[in-house]
Amino acid sequence: MKSLLLCLFLFVSCSTAWQSPVREPATTSEFMHLVLDIDWTIVTEIKDPRQIVKPHPRVIEVLGIQYFINEGLEELIIEALKYPDVKISFFSGGKRARNSELLSKIKLKDGRSLKDIATNILSLEELVKNELAPENSPFATRFKKDLTLISKDLWQITMLDDTPNFVLDTFEKQSDSVFFIGTAFEYFDSFEKTEGHSGEYVPKSYEAWLLNRKKLFILKEAFVESYRESKRGEGTLLEGMKKRERLLDLKSHTWNAYSRKLYANAMLSLEKYKKVNCGEMALELIRL
């Protein structure tokens, strides 16, 4: 029933004229920081080249490794760039040279790369080593991201990351500034191609595969809602995003009414620019 209602909403909305979003001016001298992890958050390493039919417009190669540019990334970045009081940075455990080359290969429609628009690009070289962690412990336990390298005011930072505890919590609880987007799955071009694969990083259902594939569209809409709330004085951007982290519950790899709503809104925004077919979108929602 929920899927049918969403499809009806799509049908009505697709036939409605949409106005361009208003660019909202900065109201203070302070900046809000949207920080994105790289691996498994904005790109997914393609470990099995047979998953890709070459050439693929969303595949880049960096230092001999192929990466899929996760769907919705450009839309999220373009949306954040509309607001002059929002700064975009990247913080990854990858090496600086790799991160620089990777971000330079992801282009926006105006020709700029993600490297061009980034305020900060922080990498392996900026990680803090946890001297108390055993050498055989996971990488994200042995090394930590220090978000104060972005801003000393952690309340002005929202970081999107697929690893929940990859930041310093020594003096201040930096994890409060992280929106955990859920553990990412390995790349599969379609859910059917997961057949014969198993493990923690293999989606168990079409719904889980699709959510993993489309989550950046959902996060774009969560960002828009949170930003607008902050400008109305209804909390900070971070508070709005943390609220939506709980509502979306992306770590469960399951859709709910709220994630369906945000995804539908994102697709309608694409329809405005004739990038997606409403009929195809309705069929996709019915499968959920």
VMD Tcl script that draws the C-alpha trace (Angstrom):
set ca {
  {0.00 0.00 0.00}
  {2.84 2.41 0.88}
  {4.50 1.78 -2.45}
  {1.23 2.42 -4.31}
  {0.73 5.69 -2.45}
  {4.27 6.76 -3.34}
  {3.65 5.91 -6.98}
  {0.45 7.99 -6.94}
  {2.43 10.84 -5.39}
  {5.00 10.49 -8.15}
  {2.37 10.50 -10.88}
  {0.77 13.71 -9.62}
  {4.07 15.43 -8.93}
  {5.58 14.58 -12.31}
  {2.79 16.47 -14.05}
  {3.35 19.58 -11.92}
  {5.57 22.49 -12.91}
  {8.53 22.81 -10.60}
  {10.24 26.05 -9.61}
  {14.01 26.32 -9.35}
  {15.33 26.07 -5.78}
  {16.22 29.39 -4.18}
  {19.85 29.91 -3.27}
  {19.74 30.82 0.40}
  {22.23 33.46 1.57}
  {24.64 33.01 4.44}
  {23.33 34.61 7.59}
  {26.44 34.41 9.77}
  {30.18 34.47 9.36}
  {30.40 30.86 10.50}
  {30.54 27.99 8.05}
  {28.91 24.60 8.23}
  {31.11 21.76 7.05}
  {29.91 18.75 5.09}
  {32.69 16.17 5.20}
  {32.60 13.03 3.08}
  {34.55 9.83 3.39}
  {35.74 8.48 0.03}
  {36.01 4.68 -0.10}
  {32.65 2.88 0.06}
  {30.92 6.23 0.69}
  {31.28 8.20 -2.54}
  {33.00 5.48 -4.60}
  {33.01 1.68 -4.49}
  {36.03 -0.37 -5.49}
  {35.23 -2.89 -8.22}
  {36.96 -6.04 -7.08}
  {35.54 -8.20 -9.86}
  {35.97 -6.50 -13.29}
  {33.39 -8.93 -14.72}
  {30.74 -6.90 -12.89}
  {31.24 -4.01 -15.32}
  {30.35 -3.82 -18.99}
  {33.01 -1.57 -20.50}
  {33.04 1.29 -21.15}
  {30.98 2.51 -18.20}
  {30.37 6.26 -17.66}
  {30.48 5.92 -13.87}
  {33.72 3.96 -13.65}
  {37.11 5.59 -13.14}
  {40.53 3.99 -12.79}
  {43.09 5.23 -10.28}
  {46.48 3.59 -9.82}
  {45.27 0.47 -11.59}
  {42.12 0.07 -9.47}
  {38.62 0.60 -10.85}
  {36.04 2.53 -8.84}
  {32.32 2.99 -9.37}
  {31.17 6.57 -8.69}
  {28.22 5.99 -6.40}
  {24.89 7.18 -7.77}
  {23.63 10.46 -6.37}
  {27.09 11.80 -5.53}
  {27.02 14.64 -8.05}
  {23.51 15.62 -6.99}
  {24.53 15.78 -3.32}
  {27.60 17.88 -4.10}
  {25.72 20.25 -6.43}
  {23.05 20.75 -3.77}
  {25.59 21.55 -1.06}
  {27.36 23.99 -3.38}
  {24.18 26.08 -3.60}
  {24.67 27.31 -0.06}
  {27.53 29.79 0.50}
  {27.73 28.99 4.22}
  {28.46 25.30 3.56}
  {32.01 24.08 2.95}
  {32.68 20.64 1.41}
  {35.68 18.55 2.44}
  {36.86 14.96 2.06}
  {38.54 12.81 4.71}
  {39.72 9.35 3.71}
  {42.13 6.74 5.00}
  {43.56 6.47 1.49}
  {46.92 7.96 0.60}
  {47.05 11.64 -0.36}
  {48.22 11.05 -3.93}
  {45.49 8.47 -4.55}
  {42.77 10.67 -3.06}
  {43.89 13.69 -5.08}
  {43.87 11.78 -8.37}
  {40.55 10.08 -7.60}
  {38.75 13.33 -6.74}
  {40.21 15.05 -9.80}
  {38.60 12.39 -12.02}
  {35.06 12.90 -10.70}
  {33.57 15.79 -12.66}
  {30.48 17.91 -12.12}
  {28.36 19.08 -15.03}
  {30.11 22.49 -15.05}
  {33.47 20.81 -15.64}
  {34.85 21.25 -12.13}
  {36.18 18.21 -10.32}
  {35.57 17.27 -6.70}
  {39.19 18.25 -6.08}
  {38.42 21.72 -7.43}
  {35.47 22.33 -5.10}
  {36.98 20.81 -1.94}
  {37.89 23.06 0.98}
  {40.03 20.32 2.53}
  {41.25 16.92 1.34}
  {42.57 14.94 4.30}
  {44.17 11.53 3.89}
  {46.17 8.71 5.43}
  {48.98 11.14 6.17}
  {46.66 13.14 8.48}
  {45.34 10.15 10.45}
  {46.22 9.88 14.14}
  {47.78 6.57 15.18}
  {46.15 4.91 18.17}
  {49.20 3.74 20.09}
  {47.07 1.59 22.42}
  {45.54 -0.50 19.63}
  {47.07 -3.92 18.90}
  {48.84 -4.11 15.54}
  {46.46 -6.85 14.35}
  {43.34 -4.79 15.05}
  {41.26 -3.30 12.20}
  {42.64 -0.28 10.35}
  {39.89 2.01 11.68}
  {40.86 1.01 15.22}
  {44.60 1.60 14.74}
  {44.14 4.95 12.98}
  {41.65 7.75 13.59}
  {40.39 10.81 11.73}
  {40.70 14.07 13.67}
  {37.77 16.26 12.63}
  {39.26 19.29 14.38}
  {41.55 19.53 11.34}
  {38.38 20.66 9.53}
  {37.05 22.94 12.28}
  {37.58 23.30 16.01}
  {33.81 23.69 16.35}
  {32.58 20.11 16.02}
  {28.95 21.26 16.10}
  {29.52 22.82 12.69}
  {30.70 19.51 11.16}
  {28.62 16.73 9.65}
  {30.62 13.80 8.32}
  {29.14 11.05 6.17}
  {31.01 7.79 6.66}
  {30.40 4.06 6.18}
  {32.61 3.32 9.21}
  {30.98 4.34 12.51}
  {34.03 4.66 14.80}
  {36.76 6.02 12.55}
  {37.15 9.36 14.39}
  {38.93 10.48 17.54}
  {36.92 10.33 20.74}
  {39.85 11.03 23.07}
  {39.09 14.54 24.35}
  {35.84 15.36 22.59}
  {33.34 12.84 21.27}
  {33.90 13.45 17.57}
  {31.65 10.49 16.71}
  {28.71 12.77 17.57}
  {29.55 14.63 14.35}
  {29.39 11.49 12.20}
  {26.32 10.37 10.25}
  {26.82 6.61 9.93}
  {25.42 5.71 6.51}
  {25.59 1.96 7.08}
  {28.20 -0.60 6.14}
  {28.66 -0.63 2.37}
  {28.30 -3.68 0.16}
  {30.73 -4.80 -2.51}
  {29.94 -3.66 -6.04}
  {27.39 -5.70 -7.96}
  {26.01 -4.25 -11.18}
  {22.64 -5.83 -10.41}
  {21.18 -7.88 -7.58}
  {21.07 -10.92 -9.86}
  {24.89 -10.84 -10.03}
  {25.11 -11.54 -6.28}
  {24.15 -15.15 -6.98}
  {26.88 -17.48 -5.77}
  {28.36 -14.85 -3.45}
  {27.99 -14.69 0.32}
  {29.36 -12.80 3.27}
  {28.87 -9.65 5.31}
  {29.40 -7.36 2.33}
  {26.97 -9.07 -0.05}
  {23.36 -7.79 -0.04}
  {20.83 -10.40 1.05}
  {17.90 -8.95 -0.91}
  {17.04 -6.71 -3.85}
  {15.83 -4.07 -1.39}
  {19.18 -4.04 0.43}
  {21.07 -3.90 -2.88}
  {18.95 -0.98 -4.10}
  {19.26 0.96 -0.84}
  {23.03 0.60 -0.97}
  {23.00 1.79 -4.57}
  {20.71 4.81 -4.03}
  {21.55 5.99 -0.50}
  {23.36 9.16 -1.64}
  {20.13 10.37 -3.24}
  {18.43 9.86 0.11}
  {21.24 11.63 1.95}
  {20.97 14.60 -0.42}
  {17.34 15.06 0.57}
  {18.19 14.59 4.27}
  {20.81 17.32 3.89}
  {18.31 19.70 2.23}
  {15.73 19.20 4.98}
  {18.33 19.62 7.73}
  {19.83 22.74 6.16}
  {16.45 24.40 5.79}
  {15.60 23.58 9.40}
  {18.86 25.17 10.52}
  {18.06 28.37 8.63}
  {14.65 28.50 10.34}
  {16.40 28.33 13.71}
  {15.22 24.76 14.37}
  {18.61 23.44 15.45}
  {21.94 23.07 13.68}
  {22.64 21.24 10.44}
  {24.34 18.52 12.47}
  {21.35 18.13 14.80}
  {19.04 17.80 11.81}
  {21.26 15.21 10.16}
  {21.65 13.18 13.36}
  {17.87 13.15 13.73}
  {17.58 11.82 10.21}
  {20.30 9.27 10.85}
  {17.97 7.77 13.46}
  {14.86 8.06 11.28}
  {16.44 6.51 8.20}
  {18.32 3.77 10.08}
  {20.47 3.06 7.02}
  {22.62 0.67 9.03}
  {19.74 -1.83 8.97}
  {19.91 -2.04 5.14}
  {16.10 -1.86 5.02}
  {13.78 0.71 3.50}
  {11.17 2.48 5.61}
  {8.48 5.05 4.89}
  {10.89 7.93 5.41}
  {13.67 6.62 3.16}
  {11.08 5.89 0.46}
  {9.77 9.43 0.75}
  {13.22 11.02 0.47}
  {14.16 8.79 -2.45}
  {10.94 9.69 -4.26}
  {11.65 13.39 -3.68}
  {15.16 12.96 -5.07}
  {13.87 11.22 -8.18}
  {11.28 13.93 -8.73}
  {14.05 16.49 -8.60}
  {15.83 14.55 -11.34}
  {12.61 14.40 -13.36}
  {12.60 18.19 -13.31}
  {15.74 18.03 -15.41}
  {14.36 15.11 -17.49}
  {17.00 12.73 -16.10}
  {14.65 10.00 -14.94}
  {11.41 8.52 -16.22}
  {8.51 8.62 -13.77}
  {7.13 5.33 -15.10}
  {10.43 3.57 -14.43}
  {10.59 5.16 -11.01}
  {7.08 3.92 -10.17}
  {7.99 0.35 -11.16}
  {11.10 0.54 -8.96}
  {9.02 1.66 -5.99}
  {6.48 -1.11 -6.55}
  {9.29 -3.65 -6.12}
  {9.84 -2.22 -2.65}
}
mol new
graphics top color blue
foreach p $ca { graphics top sphere $p radius 0.5 }
foreach p [lrange $ca 0 end-1] q [lrange $ca 1 end] { graphics top cylinder $p $q radius 0.2 }
display resetview
